Amino acid sequence: QVRLEESGGGSVQAGGSLSLSCAASGPISGTGAMGWFRQAPGKEREFVAALWWSTEMTLYTDSVKGRFAIFRDRTKTRVYLQMNSLKPEDTAVYYCAGAHGVSRYRDIGAMGKYDYWGQGTQVTVSS
């Protein structure tokens, strides 16, 4: 079982930037995906961004397009979420997640496809 550990959360003013990091305890399946999800107080967990491991194709929810970027490092055991132009509505606990196998690009945004999750890291954006 691969374990994931997030880091990099914190507090920032609106318009600022934060970078989240997710470290995997082992190699990530070449047929899988890595994603970031978030959950704001009183709301359901939602998809933010994902990276299809074999092709490095990415997918973003509309509200973060052009502001957030997901990418991995050369070791392929760490994935990042660079968040720019942050807004108060981005405030949430951010979770890193991994999927063993995703056969279709469009499925990398589906929460049910993810098999293992990190503990989450808090991101707070003040106005």
Secondary structure, 3 states (H helix, E strand, C coil): CCCEEEECCEEEECCCCEEEEEEECCCCCCCCEEEEEEECCCCCCEEEEEEECCCCEEEECHHHCCCEEEEECCCCCEEEEEECCCCHHHCEEEEEEEECCCCCHHHHHCHHHCCEECCCEEEEEEC
